[in-house]
């Protein structure tokens, strides 16, 4: 597997998350509960992508 695939996957997820949570901020520039949940879910997705890549790359 090419080495730039995980970089592209993380980059795409990062861009999608930034578009998803840009309106989920309070007046004091902190995340709302909905935005925080979106960030946590995106971190889980990135961790799963990393685990899948490591599994595929080692076999």
C-alpha positions in Angstrom: 0.0 0.0 0.0 1.3 3.4 -0.9 2.6 5.5 2.0 0.6 8.6 1.2 -2.8 7.0 1.5 -3.1 7.4 5.3 -2.0 11.0 5.0 -4.7 11.6 2.4 -7.3 9.9 4.5 -6.4 11.9 7.6 -6.3 15.1 5.6 -9.8 14.4 4.2 -11.2 13.6 7.6 -9.6 16.7 9.1 -11.1 18.9 6.3 -14.6 17.3 6.7 -14.5 17.8 10.5 -13.5 21.4 10.2 -16.5 22.0 7.9 -18.8 20.0 10.2 -17.9 21.8 13.4 -17.4 25.4 12.2 -20.9 26.5 13.2 -20.9 24.6 16.5 -19.3 27.3 18.6 -20.6 29.5 21.4 -20.2 33.3 21.7 -17.1 32.7 23.7 -15.5 30.6 20.9 -15.8 27.3 22.7 -17.4 24.2 21.3 -21.0 23.3 22.0 -21.9 19.8 23.2 -22.8 18.8 19.6 -19.5 20.1 18.3 -17.6 18.3 21.0 -19.3 15.0 20.1 -18.5 15.5 16.4 -14.8 16.0 17.3 -14.8 12.8 19.5 -16.4 10.8 16.7 -13.9 12.1 14.1 -11.0 11.1 16.4 -12.5 7.6 16.7 -12.8 7.4 12.9 -9.1 8.5 12.5 -8.0 5.9 15.0 -9.9 3.2 13.2 -8.4 4.3 9.9 -4.9 4.1 11.4 -5.6 0.6 12.8 -6.9 -0.6 9.5 -3.9 0.8 7.7 -1.5 -0.8 10.1 -3.3 -4.1 9.8 -3.2 -4.0 6.0 0.4 -2.8 5.8 1.7 -5.6 8.0 0.1 -8.4 6.0 
